[in-house]
Amino acid sequence: DERILQLIQESRWMARLGIPMPESVQDIVAQEHRFKTYKMHLEQCLQEYKEVCAKIPAPMQQLFLVHTEATLHYFQPGLTTLTWNSMNIDAFLHTVHSAIARLDGIVQHVINITEKKVQGTIDIVSSMVLFDMELAFSKAWPPGEFGEAMLQSVEEKGQELLEFVTEVESAIFEIVSFLMSNKIGSPSQTPQGSRVSTA
């Protein structure tokens, strides 16, 4: 609540002008450092959450919707039940940091799978030539023999291409399975372990 910081600023001017302040206001002013520290940590949490969400590949944002919304729910007490003089703000901040760290671990694991098993394989496929160029230019071929050799070469390359496609499909299923088995529990639930399962 920015009004707390505004109140502190106004109270400083009141003190300089010698205007008496209520005891409740004096208590707030005395905790200025504490309030500013909490504000800084809350802003840091929000920034971390935005940075983690920004790392999610655009085509996969819908897959992560359950995870990002569940993480966002950990901020809810700060909007509804907590006040600046609540005793459990530190615990709230720790819980939020933990939820963001868990989301980050999930996002990073999916990115690793995508880069190594999906994009890496796609890069290989994009540079493939669907026949054996070395064989094609290895000698002067009789027309009929050349056609048969190239057909066989294309079939072999087609089988290799199919294997790459299967690898990409398996990686996508791995990502979906991983996301389904590594959900972030709501703040009212016990999280499913503090570590991200990579099994």
Backbone torsions as a table, in degrees:
resi	resn	phi	psi	omega
1	ASP	NA	113.3	-178.4
2	GLU	-65.6	-17.9	-179.0
3	ARG	-66.6	-27.3	177.3
4	ILE	-63.6	-47.5	-179.8
5	LEU	-67.0	-35.0	176.0
6	GLN	-65.1	-40.9	178.2
7	LEU	-61.4	-42.4	179.5
8	ILE	-63.0	-42.9	-179.9
9	GLN	-62.8	-44.3	179.7
10	GLU	-66.8	-34.8	179.7
11	SER	-65.9	-33.8	176.8
12	ARG	-60.1	-44.4	179.8
13	TRP	-66.4	-38.2	177.2
14	MET	-61.5	-41.1	179.6
15	ALA	-65.3	-40.5	179.3
16	ARG	-65.3	-32.7	179.4
17	LEU	-86.4	-0.9	178.7
18	GLY	75.3	20.9	179.7
19	ILE	-85.1	126.8	-180.0
20	PRO	-62.1	144.4	179.3
21	MET	-118.1	143.3	175.7
22	PRO	-58.5	154.0	-178.7
23	GLU	-62.0	-35.4	179.8
24	SER	-62.8	-37.9	178.5
25	VAL	-69.0	-40.2	178.2
26	GLN	-60.8	-37.7	178.1
27	ASP	-62.9	-40.3	179.7
28	ILE	-66.2	-43.8	179.9
29	VAL	-61.9	-37.4	-179.1
30	ALA	-64.9	-21.5	-178.7
31	GLN	-104.0	21.7	-176.8
32	GLU	-54.7	-47.1	-178.2
33	HIS	-61.3	-41.9	179.8
34	ARG	-61.9	-45.9	-178.7
35	PHE	-64.7	-41.7	-179.2
36	LYS	-66.9	-35.3	177.8
37	THR	-64.9	-43.8	177.7
38	TYR	-62.4	-42.1	179.9
39	LYS	-61.0	-43.1	-180.0
40	MET	-62.9	-43.5	-179.7
41	HIS	-66.2	-38.5	178.3
42	LEU	-64.9	-43.5	177.9
43	GLU	-63.7	-36.7	177.7
44	GLN	-64.9	-41.4	178.0
45	CYS	-60.5	-45.6	179.8
46	LEU	-62.7	-40.5	179.2
47	GLN	-65.5	-41.7	178.4
48	GLU	-62.2	-42.5	179.7
49	TYR	-61.7	-44.6	179.6
50	LYS	-63.4	-39.7	-178.8
51	GLU	-66.6	-40.0	178.3
52	VAL	-65.7	-44.6	179.5
53	CYS	-62.5	-34.4	-179.3
54	ALA	-68.4	-21.5	179.8
55	LYS	-79.4	-16.1	-178.3
56	ILE	-68.2	124.6	178.7
57	PRO	-57.2	137.1	-175.8
58	ALA	-52.1	-43.2	-178.9
59	PRO	-66.6	-13.9	-175.6
60	MET	-107.8	4.5	-176.0
61	GLN	-60.9	-36.6	179.1
62	GLN	-65.4	-36.8	178.8
63	LEU	-64.6	-30.1	-177.1
64	PHE	-91.2	0.0	-173.2
65	LEU	-57.2	-43.5	179.6
66	VAL	-61.1	-40.2	-176.9
67	HIS	-71.8	-43.3	-178.9
68	THR	-68.8	-39.0	179.1
69	GLU	-68.3	-38.6	177.9
70	ALA	-63.4	-40.0	177.8
71	THR	-65.7	-41.0	-179.6
72	LEU	-62.4	-30.2	-179.9
73	HIS	-64.3	-23.0	178.5
74	TYR	-68.3	-18.6	176.8
75	PHE	-80.8	-16.1	-170.4
76	GLN	-55.7	-43.7	179.0
77	PRO	-56.7	-31.3	178.4
78	GLY	-68.1	-19.8	179.7
79	LEU	-97.6	-21.0	-171.2
80	THR	-118.5	-52.9	-169.3
81	THR	-104.9	-30.0	-176.4
82	LEU	-82.5	145.6	171.1
83	THR	-123.2	172.8	-175.4
84	TRP	-65.2	-23.3	-179.9
85	ASN	-101.9	14.2	176.6
86	SER	-66.4	148.6	-176.6
87	MET	-82.6	-16.9	-173.1
88	ASN	-109.7	27.6	178.5
89	ILE	-65.3	-40.4	-180.0
90	ASP	-60.5	-42.9	178.2
91	ALA	-64.8	-38.1	177.6
92	PHE	-61.7	-46.4	-179.9
93	LEU	-63.5	-40.3	178.8
94	HIS	-63.3	-41.9	179.7
95	THR	-64.2	-41.8	179.0
96	VAL	-64.5	-45.9	178.9
97	HIS	-58.7	-42.0	-179.0
98	SER	-64.4	-41.6	179.2
99	ALA	-64.3	-41.2	179.2
100	ILE	-66.2	-41.7	179.3
101	ALA	-62.5	-38.5	178.4
102	ARG	-66.9	-43.4	176.5
103	LEU	-60.0	-42.8	-179.8
104	ASP	-61.8	-41.2	178.2
105	GLY	-62.6	-40.6	179.0
106	ILE	-65.8	-45.8	-180.0
107	VAL	-61.3	-45.4	-177.0
108	GLN	-64.5	-38.6	179.5
109	HIS	-64.0	-42.1	178.7
110	VAL	-66.4	-39.5	177.5
111	ILE	-60.8	-42.0	179.5
112	ASN	-61.1	-44.1	178.2
113	ILE	-62.4	-44.3	-178.0
114	THR	-61.5	-46.3	-176.3
115	GLU	-68.1	-42.1	-174.1
116	LYS	-83.6	-43.2	-171.3
117	LYS	-102.3	-22.8	-179.7
118	VAL	-102.3	-66.3	-176.5
119	GLN	-64.9	-37.1	178.5
120	GLY	-61.1	-42.4	178.7
121	THR	-69.4	-40.0	177.9
122	ILE	-61.4	-39.0	178.2
123	ASP	-61.9	-39.6	178.0
124	ILE	-64.3	-45.9	-178.7
125	VAL	-62.5	-40.1	-177.1
126	SER	-64.3	-22.4	-179.7
127	SER	-100.8	4.3	-179.2
128	MET	-73.4	145.6	169.0
129	VAL	-110.5	128.8	-169.5
130	LEU	-83.9	29.3	168.1
131	PHE	-157.8	165.1	-177.4
132	ASP	-83.0	99.1	-177.0
133	MET	-65.0	-37.9	-179.5
134	GLU	-62.5	-42.3	177.8
135	LEU	-66.3	-41.4	-176.3
136	ALA	-60.4	-36.6	-176.4
137	PHE	-105.6	18.0	-176.6
138	SER	-78.5	-21.1	-178.9
139	LYS	-165.3	174.6	174.3
140	ALA	-84.1	117.4	-173.2
141	TRP	-97.8	142.2	164.4
142	PRO	-66.2	141.1	-173.9
143	PRO	-50.1	-50.0	-177.5
144	GLY	-64.1	-44.4	-178.7
145	GLU	-65.3	-37.8	179.0
146	PHE	-63.5	-44.1	179.8
147	GLY	-60.0	-44.4	179.7
148	GLU	-64.1	-43.3	-179.6
149	ALA	-62.8	-40.4	-179.0
150	MET	-70.6	-37.3	176.9
151	LEU	-61.1	-43.0	178.3
152	GLN	-64.7	-39.7	179.1
153	SER	-63.8	-43.4	179.1
154	VAL	-63.1	-40.1	178.3
155	GLU	-62.2	-41.8	179.4
156	GLU	-65.1	-43.2	178.7
157	LYS	-66.5	-35.8	177.6
158	GLY	-62.8	-39.9	177.8
159	GLN	-65.4	-39.9	177.5
160	GLU	-64.0	-40.7	178.0
161	LEU	-63.3	-41.3	178.4
162	LEU	-61.2	-38.6	177.8
163	GLU	-63.9	-39.3	177.5
164	PHE	-65.3	-41.9	178.3
165	VAL	-60.8	-42.3	178.5
166	THR	-62.3	-38.5	177.8
167	GLU	-62.0	-43.3	179.6
168	VAL	-65.1	-44.2	178.2
169	GLU	-59.6	-43.5	-180.0
170	SER	-62.9	-38.8	179.1
171	ALA	-65.9	-39.6	178.7
172	ILE	-65.6	-42.9	176.9
173	PHE	-63.4	-36.2	177.8
174	GLU	-62.7	-41.6	178.8
175	ILE	-63.4	-47.7	-178.9
176	VAL	-62.0	-45.0	179.4
177	SER	-62.1	-40.8	179.6
178	PHE	-63.0	-44.7	-179.6
179	LEU	-65.5	-36.9	-179.9
180	MET	-69.6	-31.0	-177.5
181	SER	-93.8	-2.2	179.9
182	ASN	-128.4	59.4	178.7
183	LYS	-83.8	153.5	179.3
184	ILE	-96.7	120.2	-178.5
185	GLY	-68.3	159.5	176.9
186	SER	-71.9	161.4	-179.4
187	PRO	-56.4	-24.2	-179.1
188	SER	-86.5	-3.1	-178.7
189	GLN	-113.4	160.3	174.2
190	THR	-79.1	122.9	179.5
191	PRO	-56.3	151.9	-178.3
192	GLN	-79.5	66.4	179.0
193	GLY	86.6	151.9	-178.2
194	SER	-86.6	-10.5	-179.6
195	ARG	-112.7	155.9	176.4
196	VAL	-85.9	128.0	179.0
197	SER	-78.5	126.9	178.9
198	THR	-110.5	13.9	-179.4
199	ALA	-69.5	NA	NA
